[in-house]
């Protein structure tokens, strides 16, 4: 059964990246929109596109799986 600390933690906010920066061995690559690749879903759509008007993460802004 969860204790009081885990019950009080609501989890990451709705603007938290899908993949936090510390999960990248050499740091995440940046998108031209100003947000790192962890803010983009598998289709390249930015979580914060309402603010930055991101057109999608370019192919050269993805970290290879072997570098994660």
C-alpha positions in Angstrom: 0.0 0.0 0.0 1.4 3.5 -0.9 2.7 5.7 1.9 1.8 9.4 2.5 4.7 10.7 0.4 3.7 8.7 -2.7 0.0 9.6 -2.2 0.8 13.3 -2.0 2.8 13.3 -5.3 0.5 14.1 -8.2 3.2 13.2 -10.8 4.7 15.4 -13.4 2.8 18.5 -14.6 1.1 18.5 -17.9 3.9 20.6 -19.4 6.7 18.2 -18.3 8.6 16.7 -21.1 7.8 13.2 -22.3 11.5 12.3 -21.9 13.4 14.4 -19.3 16.8 15.7 -20.3 18.7 13.5 -17.8 17.6 10.4 -19.8 20.0 11.4 -22.7 23.6 10.3 -22.4 24.9 13.5 -24.1 21.9 15.7 -23.5 18.9 16.1 -25.8 19.0 17.8 -29.1 17.2 21.0 -29.6 14.3 21.7 -31.9 14.2 25.0 -33.8 11.1 25.8 -31.7 13.3 26.2 -28.6 12.2 23.0 -26.8 14.4 19.9 -26.6 13.5 16.7 -28.4 12.0 15.2 -25.2 9.0 17.6 -25.5 8.1 16.0 -28.8 6.1 12.8 -29.2 6.8 9.9 -31.6 5.3 11.8 -34.5 7.5 14.8 -33.8 4.7 17.0 -32.4 5.7 19.4 -29.7 3.9 19.2 -26.4 4.1 23.0 -26.1 3.2 23.8 -29.7 0.3 26.1 -28.6 3.0 28.4 -27.3 5.9 28.0 -29.7 4.0 27.2 -33.0 6.3 24.3 -33.6 5.9 22.7 -37.1 7.4 19.4 -36.0 10.8 18.1 -34.9 13.2 17.9 -37.9 14.8 14.5 -38.6 18.2 15.6 -37.6 17.0 16.6 -34.1 16.4 13.1 -33.0 19.0 11.2 -30.8 19.7 7.7 -32.0 18.4 5.0 -29.7 22.0 3.7 -29.2 22.9 7.1 -27.7 20.2 7.1 -25.0 
